[in-house]
């Protein structure tokens, strides 16, 4: 056995012994009289005294990492190129780098070690998972988003996803410099935001919607009061007058939830010049389009959709989820009159993210709800009617 393998095996045994000590102390109600680091060092000196000093120090650091930190994930999260960490049970850990998902050699010793790491993530955030509540969403201090699903819902063991958000948020100019945004599209978007047009960013998961939304916010007037509303605070606006609101899930008893819709309704009473919603995904869509049609112009938001036209259909569907009995035609009219433009982003097979279309809402040909102002070479918008809905259903003027 190599020295490294020996350290790995010994670290596992020491970790189990330490956890057993802590379980016994907890069950007896005793509080350890030494901190965790001292306990680990004592164990190492007792169990590994024959090892060289350097290996003992490595062993101490390894056990401390596995007991306090995120265990094997620590090294992955230290890599600035890692955008997302996906743990599919103790033996399968994947990462996303530069838009590509790839397997890693990282693994957890067993399911118990993975559950310990999950508990260490959620406990400081006031969240937990168990059989009664087997799913959880949370946000780390650095803004990273965490999602956990455990058995019996996850069949192959606990599933952990950590979506990271770097501290650097590129501007429209920087996106253009990277080739993610054509100069023509950049100029269009700057003009739309500067003219207080309401812009919806559409695209799939991981396509770069939040990145573009944050870049668009750079075109806001610094004198404006901006209210941001998000499920997990990801936006980093540079304006001086920004109020950040974040929704809250229910507690373990199922109470105390504050939804995006609740926050949006309250934001309208906060004298906002601009409202920025991280993502529209529920009945708050109705409150948004209603606000846009009653004087609150210039909002920015994102939505999951396959094209600019689909983005408007999805917004309409979400608004109908409010369940207040408005006719479809009335909701559609509100959407068409409230949203001024849609910027659509896609992730290419090679992982590159691009703004592939900028469309103006209303006035499209053949009953289409949008008219393309910009299109990335080679990109084609999905034809109207291919989802069973004809273009005429979207007719009507703005």
C-alpha positions in Angstrom: 0.0 0.0 0.0 1.4 3.4 -1.0 1.8 6.1 1.6 -1.1 8.0 0.1 -3.4 5.0 0.2 -2.3 4.3 3.7 -3.2 7.9 4.7 -6.6 7.5 3.0 -7.4 4.3 4.8 -6.2 5.6 8.1 -8.2 8.8 7.7 -11.4 6.8 7.2 -10.8 4.8 10.4 -10.0 7.9 12.4 -13.0 9.7 11.0 -15.3 6.9 12.1 -13.7 6.8 15.5 -14.1 10.5 15.9 -17.7 10.5 14.8 -18.5 7.7 17.2 -17.0 9.7 20.0 -19.1 12.7 19.1 -22.3 10.5 18.9 -21.6 9.0 22.4 -21.0 12.5 23.8 -24.2 13.8 22.2 -26.3 10.9 23.5 -25.0 11.5 27.0 -25.5 15.2 26.9 -21.8 15.9 27.5 -20.0 18.8 25.8 -16.5 18.0 24.6 -13.9 19.9 26.7 -11.6 20.4 23.7 -12.2 21.7 20.2 -12.4 19.4 17.3 -8.9 20.1 16.0 -7.4 19.1 19.3 -9.4 15.9 19.3 -8.2 15.0 15.8 -4.6 15.8 16.6 -4.8 13.5 19.7 -6.2 10.7 17.7 -3.5 11.1 15.0 -0.7 11.1 17.6 -2.2 8.0 19.3 -3.0 6.0 16.2 -0.3 7.1 13.7 2.7 7.9 15.9 5.0 5.9 13.6 4.2 8.0 10.6 6.6 10.8 9.6 5.6 14.3 10.7 4.6 15.3 7.2 2.2 12.4 6.8 0.7 13.0 10.3 0.0 16.6 9.4 -1.6 15.5 6.1 -3.7 13.0 8.0 -4.8 15.6 10.5 -5.8 17.9 7.7 -7.7 15.1 5.9 -9.7 14.1 8.9 -10.5 17.7 9.7 -11.7 18.3 6.1 -13.9 15.2 6.2 -15.3 16.1 9.6 -15.9 19.8 9.4 -15.6 20.7 5.7 -17.2 19.2 2.6 -14.9 16.2 2.5 -13.8 15.2 -1.0 -15.7 18.1 -2.5 -13.3 20.7 -1.0 -10.7 20.3 -3.8 -13.4 20.6 -6.5 -14.8 23.8 -5.0 -11.4 25.3 -4.7 -11.1 25.1 -8.5 -12.3 28.4 -10.0 -13.1 26.8 -13.3 -15.7 24.5 -11.7 -19.2 25.9 -12.3 -21.3 23.1 -10.8 -20.7 20.1 -8.6 -23.1 17.1 -9.0 -23.0 14.2 -6.6 -25.1 11.2 -7.6 -24.6 9.1 -4.6 -21.3 8.4 -2.8 -19.5 6.9 -5.7 -20.4 9.3 -8.6 -19.3 12.9 -8.6 -19.4 15.1 -11.7 -18.5 18.7 -12.4 -19.3 21.2 -15.0 -16.3 23.2 -16.4 -16.7 25.7 -19.3 -20.2 24.4 -20.0 -19.2 20.7 -20.2 -20.1 18.0 -17.7 -17.4 15.5 -16.9 -16.9 12.8 -14.3 -14.3 13.1 -11.6 -12.1 10.6 -9.6 -13.6 12.0 -6.4 -15.9 9.9 -4.3 -17.2 9.5 -0.7 -16.2 6.5 1.3 -19.9 5.6 1.9 -23.4 7.0 2.1 -22.9 8.0 5.7 -20.0 10.2 4.8 -22.0 11.9 2.1 -24.9 12.5 4.5 -22.5 14.0 7.0 -21.3 16.4 4.4 -24.9 17.3 3.4 -25.7 17.9 7.1 -22.7 20.2 7.5 -23.8 22.2 4.5 -27.5 22.6 5.6 -27.2 22.9 9.4 -25.7 26.4 9.4 -28.4 27.5 7.0 -31.2 26.3 9.2 -32.2 23.6 6.8 -32.3 19.8 7.0 -33.4 16.8 5.1 -35.0 13.6 6.5 -37.6 11.1 5.4 -40.4 13.5 6.2 -38.7 16.3 4.2 -36.4 14.6 1.7 -35.6 17.6 -0.5 -34.0 21.0 0.3 -32.9 24.1 -1.4 -30.4 26.5 0.2 -27.9 29.2 -0.6 -24.3 29.3 0.7 -22.6 32.4 2.0 -20.9 32.9 -1.4 -24.2 32.8 -3.2 -23.8 29.3 -4.5 -27.1 27.4 -4.8 -27.4 24.0 -3.1 -30.0 21.3 -3.8 -30.3 18.1 -2.0 -32.6 15.0 -2.6 -32.2 11.9 -0.4 -33.8 8.4 -0.4 -36.5 7.3 -0.8 -36.9 9.9 -3.5 -33.3 9.4 -4.8 -32.9 5.7 -5.5 -29.1 5.5 -5.8 -28.3 7.4 -2.6 -28.3 11.1 -1.6 -28.0 13.5 -4.6 -26.3 16.9 -4.0 -25.9 19.7 -6.5 -23.9 22.8 -5.8 -24.2 25.5 -8.5 -21.5 28.1 -8.1 -21.6 31.8 -8.9 -18.3 33.6 -9.2 -17.7 37.0 -7.7 -17.0 38.5 -11.2 -20.0 39.4 -13.2 -19.2 40.2 -16.9 -20.6 43.4 -18.4 -22.2 43.5 -21.9 -18.9 44.7 -23.3 -17.0 41.8 -21.7 -19.6 39.3 -23.0 -19.1 40.9 -26.5 -15.3 40.6 -26.0 -15.7 36.9 -25.3 -17.8 36.2 -28.4 -20.9 35.5 -26.4 -22.6 38.6 -27.6 -22.4 40.2 -31.0 -21.7 44.0 -31.0 -25.0 44.5 -32.8 -26.9 42.6 -30.1 -25.1 44.5 -27.4 -26.0 47.9 -28.9 -29.7 46.8 -29.2 -29.8 45.6 -25.6 -28.2 48.7 -24.2 -30.6 50.8 -26.1 -33.6 48.8 -24.9 -32.7 48.9 -21.2 -31.7 52.6 -21.4 -35.0 53.4 -22.9 -36.9 51.7 -20.0 -38.1 48.8 -22.1 -39.1 45.7 -20.3 -36.8 42.9 -21.3 -37.2 39.1 -20.7 -34.2 36.8 -21.0 -35.1 33.3 -22.1 -33.1 30.1 -22.5 -32.5 26.7 -21.0 -30.9 25.6 -17.8 -27.3 26.7 -17.6 -27.5 28.7 -20.8 -26.4 31.9 -19.2 -29.7 33.7 -18.4 -28.6 35.0 -15.0 -25.2 36.1 -16.4 -26.9 38.1 -19.2 -29.5 39.5 -16.8 -26.7 40.8 -14.5 -24.9 42.3 -17.5 -28.1 44.1 -18.6 -28.4 45.7 -15.2 -25.2 47.6 -16.0 -27.2 49.7 -18.4 -29.6 50.9 -15.6 -29.4 54.6 -14.6 -27.4 54.8 -11.4 -29.9 57.3 -10.0 -32.7 54.7 -10.2 -34.0 52.7 -7.2 -33.7 49.1 -8.2 -35.5 46.2 -6.3 -34.2 42.7 -7.1 -36.3 39.6 -6.3 -34.8 36.1 -6.3 -35.2 32.6 -5.1 -31.5 32.5 -4.4 -29.6 35.7 -4.4 -27.3 35.5 -7.5 -27.4 38.9 -8.9 -24.7 41.4 -8.1 -25.8 44.8 -9.3 -23.3 47.7 -9.3 -25.9 50.5 -8.9 -25.7 52.4 -5.6 -29.4 52.2 -4.8 -30.3 48.5 -4.8 -32.7 46.7 -2.5 -32.3 42.9 -2.6 -35.1 40.6 -1.6 -34.9 36.8 -1.4 -37.8 34.4 -1.0 -38.0 32.0 1.9 -39.0 28.3 1.9 -41.3 26.9 4.5 -39.8 25.7 7.8 -39.8 22.1 8.9 -43.4 22.4 10.0 -44.4 23.7 6.5 -45.0 27.3 7.7 -43.4 30.7 7.1 -42.9 30.5 3.4 -42.4 33.8 1.5 -42.8 33.4 -2.2 -41.6 35.4 -5.2 -45.2 36.5 -5.7 -45.3 37.8 -2.1 -42.1 39.7 -2.6 -43.2 41.2 -5.9 -46.4 42.5 -4.5 -44.5 44.1 -1.6 -41.9 45.5 -4.0 -44.6 47.5 -5.8 -45.1 49.4 -2.5 -41.4 50.2 -2.2 -41.4 52.9 -4.9 -39.1 51.0 -7.3 -37.9 52.7 -10.5 -36.9 49.2 -11.8 -37.9 45.7 -10.7 -35.5 42.9 -11.5 -36.8 39.3 -11.0 -34.1 36.6 -11.1 -36.5 34.1 -12.7 -40.3 33.9 -13.3 -41.4 30.4 -12.7 -44.9 30.6 -11.2 -48.1 32.6 -10.7 -46.0 35.7 -10.0 -46.0 36.1 -13.8 -49.5 37.6 -13.6 -48.4 40.2 -11.0 -45.4 41.0 -13.1 -47.3 41.6 -16.4 -50.0 43.5 -14.4 -47.4 45.8 -12.9 -45.8 46.4 -16.3 -49.2 47.5 -17.6 -49.8 49.9 -14.7 -46.8 52.1 -14.9 -43.9 50.0 -13.7 -42.0 49.9 -16.9 -38.5 48.8 -17.6 -38.4 45.5 -15.6 -35.9 42.8 -16.3 -36.4 39.0 -15.7 -35.6 35.5 -17.0 -37.7 32.5 -18.0 -37.0 29.0 -19.1 -38.0 28.7 -22.8 -36.7 27.4 -26.2 -37.2 30.6 -28.2 -38.5 34.2 -27.8 -41.9 33.1 -29.0 -42.0 30.2 -26.5 -40.9 32.6 -23.8 -44.1 34.6 -24.2 -46.2 31.4 -24.3 -44.5 30.3 -21.1 -45.1 33.6 -19.4 -48.8 33.4 -20.4 -49.0 29.8 -19.0 -47.4 30.8 -15.7 -49.7 33.8 -15.4 -52.7 31.5 -15.8 -51.4 29.5 -12.9 -52.6 32.4 -10.7 -56.0 30.8 -11.0 -58.1 34.0 -10.8 -60.3 33.1 -13.9 -59.0 35.6 -16.4 -59.7 34.7 -20.0 -56.7 33.4 -22.0 -57.1 36.3 -24.4 -56.9 38.9 -21.6 -53.8 37.3 -20.1 -52.2 37.1 -23.6 -52.9 40.8 -24.2 -51.3 41.7 -20.9 -48.2 39.7 -21.8 -47.9 41.3 -25.3 -48.4 44.8 -23.9 -46.2 44.4 -20.9 -43.1 42.8 -22.4 -41.2 44.9 -24.9 -38.4 42.6 -26.0 -36.9 39.1 -25.5 -33.2 38.2 -25.5 -32.7 34.5 -26.0 -29.5 32.6 -24.9 -28.4 29.1 -25.8 -25.5 26.8 -24.9 -23.8 25.3 -27.9 -22.7 21.6 -27.9 -19.1 22.8 -27.2 -20.3 24.5 -24.0 -20.1 28.0 -25.4 -23.0 30.3 -24.3 -24.3 32.9 -26.7 -27.1 35.5 -27.1 -28.6 34.0 -30.3 -31.6 36.3 -30.7 -33.0 39.7 -29.7 -36.7 40.1 -30.6 -39.2 42.9 -30.3 -42.6 41.8 -29.0 -45.6 42.5 -31.1 -45.9 43.3 -34.8 -44.4 40.1 -36.0 -45.3 38.7 -39.4 -47.9 36.1 -39.9 -49.4 36.5 -36.4 -46.1 35.8 -34.7 -45.8 37.5 -31.3 -42.2 38.6 -32.0 -40.1 40.2 -34.7 -36.4 39.4 -34.7 -34.2 42.4 -34.5 -31.0 40.3 -34.3 -30.2 36.7 -35.0 -27.0 34.8 -34.5 -25.8 33.4 -37.9 -27.2 30.0 -38.3 -29.7 30.2 -35.5 -33.4 29.5 -36.5 -36.3 30.3 -34.3 -38.8 27.4 -33.9 -41.6 27.8 -36.3 -45.0 28.9 -34.9 -47.5 26.2 -34.6 -45.1 23.3 -34.1 -46.3 22.8 -30.6 -49.9 22.5 -31.8 -50.6 26.2 -31.5 -51.1 28.2 -34.6 -49.7 31.7 -35.2 -53.2 33.2 -35.5 -53.8 32.4 -31.8 -51.2 35.0 -31.1 -52.6 37.6 -33.3 -53.5 41.1 -32.1 -51.8 44.4 -31.9 -49.8 45.9 -29.1 
